Amino acid sequence: MKSTDVVVVGGGVIGLSIAYALAKRGVLATVIDRDAFGKGASWAGAGMLPPFVVRTTSSPMVELRSWSAVLYREWSAELRERVGVDNGYRVTGGIDVALEPGELGDLKTAAGRWRVEGIRFEQLQPSDFTRVEPELNPKALYAFYLPDRAQIRNPWHLRALEAAAQNFGVKLMPHTSVRRLKTVDNRITAIETDGGDISCGQVVIAAGAWSGGLLAEAQVALPTPPLKGQIVLFRAEATFLRHIIERGKLYLVPREDGRILMGATEENAGFDSRPTAEAVHELTQQAYALCPALARAEIEKYWAGLRPGSIDTRPYLGFAQEYENLIIATGHKRAGLQLAPATGELIANLATGAVPGIDLSNFRPDRAPGPAEDVAFRS
Ligand SMILES: Cc1cc2nc3c(=O)[nH]c(=O)nc-3n(C[C@H](O)[C@H](O)[C@H](O)COP(=O)(O)OP(=O)(O)OC[C@H]3O[C@@H](n4cnc5c(N)ncnc54)[C@H](O)[C@@H]3O)c2cc1C
């Protein structure tokens, strides 16, 4: 039996961010993933980040999001310095549009939230479109420009986190499946894997949509229903699109090499992560509606991923009540990439006995479902 202080189950953006934050505090965790690291939802995502603002506390989710936005700047610079990997963090700006009259209400409500949070934005007139984003559908009814909207290349960010963790000496165990948590009374005593048992001081479950299944085996009821999301990747000229374009839950995210992601669906399809013809058709139609000239662009690829759900609009962050050494960090739904650095710092604080940095009562794994909140930045 191998022994380690903190074992993190799941090597997606959440597990790797926790391991990285722990390593910065001198705690070298073990991270286990049944696949290569970062191949789950974290790879499949679009990498959209909300605008940077000073950390605000108007609601628990806003606090977590704004803390993360601040940390993204720091972590991106830090990761580049430590391991020489560019995670693609770029402040490209964004345009939020309404194409139909029925979409105006939601867009204006979102703008009201941005104002309260101090997020910079301005309304664009149709005469501005060609100057700001020449390929945007000129028939858009309403558009707001958000100069501070940002993005990461999530596969690059995952590579950077993995390299930094390795650099620190974190023990990385890819291609190792966790079968179950072994328990005695109110403690997890070991992690049973297909490579043998690992004893542990503390365990962090960050296994995305699969967390609920693992925890159920240990009699912890924590629903993490998979929320399937599909993306279509276009390839155009590098200068085709400059800004992230968002229309409700749909978006175009341009990369600087000319790739453009059109996302994303939201489906309850169990653990089926296969892309479907129907979704690809729907997403391409939506892409043409936002930027008609995309109809002539190449479609390079499409894929699907399973976002980890929760019982409401918040992730689960904190100790499980059932075991004194079990920490849970999952259920981030559509926002796991944007919330990952703050989640990492928070859980590392918790695991090391430091002040968490945020009021955790709102994220308790055993909470009753809270009211829906904060749709200012869905991603
Ligand atoms: C199409 C799409 C677009 C998205 N766009 C954005 C976006 O723009 N911005 C944003 O913030 N978020 C976005 N998201 C959401 C975001 O990707 C997720 O919230 C986030 O990746 C969740 O990270 P995770 O580490 O919890 O899960 P995952 O990345 O799924 O990682 C969980 C890991 O646990 C491992 N695992 C599971 N079971 C076991 C086991 N028994 N043993 C060992 N390992 C196990 C898996 O192999 C996996 O690697 C998007 C998601 C999708 C699908």
The ligand as a Tripos MOL2 file, in Angstrom:
@<TRIPOS>MOLECULE
LIG
   53    58     1     0     0
SMALL
NO_CHARGES

@<TRIPOS>ATOM
      1 C1        -19.1260   21.8300  -24.8140 C.3       1 LIG1
      2 C2        -18.6800   22.4210  -23.4980 C.ar      1 LIG1
      3 C3        -18.3260   23.7640  -23.4470 C.ar      1 LIG1
      4 C4        -17.8880   24.3200  -22.2440 C.ar      1 LIG1
      5 N1        -17.4380   25.6120  -22.2300 N.ar      1 LIG1
      6 C5        -17.0010   26.1640  -21.0790 C.ar      1 LIG1
      7 C6        -16.4760   27.4760  -21.0580 C.ar      1 LIG1
      8 O1        -16.3580   28.1410  -22.0910 O.2       1 LIG1
      9 N2        -16.1030   28.0100  -19.8580 N.ar      1 LIG1
     10 C7        -16.2190   27.2960  -18.6940 C.ar      1 LIG1
     11 O2        -15.8920   27.8330  -17.6480 O.2       1 LIG1
     12 N3        -16.6590   26.0230  -18.6940 N.ar      1 LIG1
     13 C8        -17.0550   25.4460  -19.8470 C.ar      1 LIG1
     14 N4        -17.5230   24.1600  -19.8580 N.ar      1 LIG1
     15 C9        -17.6790   23.4470  -18.5830 C.3       1 LIG1
     16 C10       -16.3610   22.8890  -18.0980 C.3       1 LIG1
     17 O3        -15.7050   22.2640  -19.1670 O.3       1 LIG1
     18 C11       -16.5960   21.9090  -16.9360 C.3       1 LIG1
     19 O4        -17.3770   22.5150  -15.9370 O.3       1 LIG1
     20 C12       -15.2480   21.5020  -16.3160 C.3       1 LIG1
     21 O5        -14.3790   21.0550  -17.3050 O.3       1 LIG1
     22 C13       -15.4180   20.4320  -15.2720 C.3       1 LIG1
     23 O6        -14.1300   20.0360  -14.8770 O.3       1 LIG1
     24 P1        -13.8790   18.7500  -14.0010 P.3       1 LIG1
     25 O7        -12.4240   18.6880  -13.7270 O.co2     1 LIG1
     26 O8        -14.8150   18.7930  -12.8330 O.co2     1 LIG1
     27 O9        -14.4030   17.5410  -14.8990 O.3       1 LIG1
     28 P2        -13.6620   16.7170  -16.0280 P.3       1 LIG1
     29 O10       -12.8410   17.5760  -16.9060 O.co2     1 LIG1
     30 O11       -14.6860   15.8740  -16.6970 O.co2     1 LIG1
     31 O12       -12.6480   15.8210  -15.2140 O.3       1 LIG1
     32 C14       -13.0530   14.7420  -14.4200 C.3       1 LIG1
     33 C15       -11.9740   13.6780  -14.5350 C.3       1 LIG1
     34 O13       -12.2410   12.6260  -13.6180 O.3       1 LIG1
     35 C16       -11.8090   11.4330  -14.2050 C.3       1 LIG1
     36 N5        -12.4830   10.3060  -13.5660 N.ar      1 LIG1
     37 C17       -13.8210   10.0760  -13.5170 C.ar      1 LIG1
     38 N6        -14.0750    8.9460  -12.8490 N.ar      1 LIG1
     39 C18       -12.8770    8.4440  -12.4550 C.ar      1 LIG1
     40 C19       -12.4720    7.2780  -11.7460 C.ar      1 LIG1
     41 N7        -13.3650    6.3890  -11.2670 N.pl3     1 LIG1
     42 N8        -11.1430    7.0640  -11.5460 N.ar      1 LIG1
     43 C20       -10.2190    7.9490  -12.0010 C.ar      1 LIG1
     44 N9        -10.5550    9.0580  -12.6820 N.ar      1 LIG1
     45 C21       -11.8650    9.3130  -12.9120 C.ar      1 LIG1
     46 C22       -12.1850   11.5760  -15.6790 C.3       1 LIG1
     47 O14       -11.4080   10.7260  -16.5050 O.3       1 LIG1
     48 C23       -11.8980   13.0580  -15.9220 C.3       1 LIG1
     49 O15       -10.6200   13.2930  -16.4770 O.3       1 LIG1
     50 C24       -17.8830   23.5360  -21.0590 C.ar      1 LIG1
     51 C25       -18.2010   22.1880  -21.1290 C.ar      1 LIG1
     52 C26       -18.5870   21.6200  -22.3320 C.ar      1 LIG1
     53 C27       -18.8930   20.1470  -22.3850 C.3       1 LIG1
@<TRIPOS>BOND
     1     1     2 1
     2     2     3 ar
     3     2    52 ar
     4     3     4 ar
     5     4     5 ar
     6     4    50 ar
     7     5     6 ar
     8     6     7 ar
     9     6    13 1
    10     7     8 2
    11     7     9 ar
    12     9    10 ar
    13    10    11 2
    14    10    12 ar
    15    12    13 ar
    16    13    14 ar
    17    14    15 1
    18    14    50 ar
    19    15    16 1
    20    16    17 1
    21    16    18 1
    22    18    19 1
    23    18    20 1
    24    20    21 1
    25    20    22 1
    26    22    23 1
    27    23    24 1
    28    24    25 2
    29    24    26 1
    30    24    27 1
    31    27    28 1
    32    28    29 2
    33    28    30 1
    34    28    31 1
    35    31    32 1
    36    32    33 1
    37    33    34 1
    38    33    48 1
    39    34    35 1
    40    35    36 1
    41    35    46 1
    42    36    37 ar
    43    36    45 ar
    44    37    38 ar
    45    38    39 ar
    46    39    40 ar
    47    39    45 ar
    48    40    41 1
    49    40    42 ar
    50    42    43 ar
    51    43    44 ar
    52    44    45 ar
    53    46    47 1
    54    46    48 1
    55    48    49 1
    56    50    51 ar
    57    51    52 ar
    58    52    53 1
@<TRIPOS>SUBSTRUCTURE
     1 LIG1         1 GROUP 0 **** ****
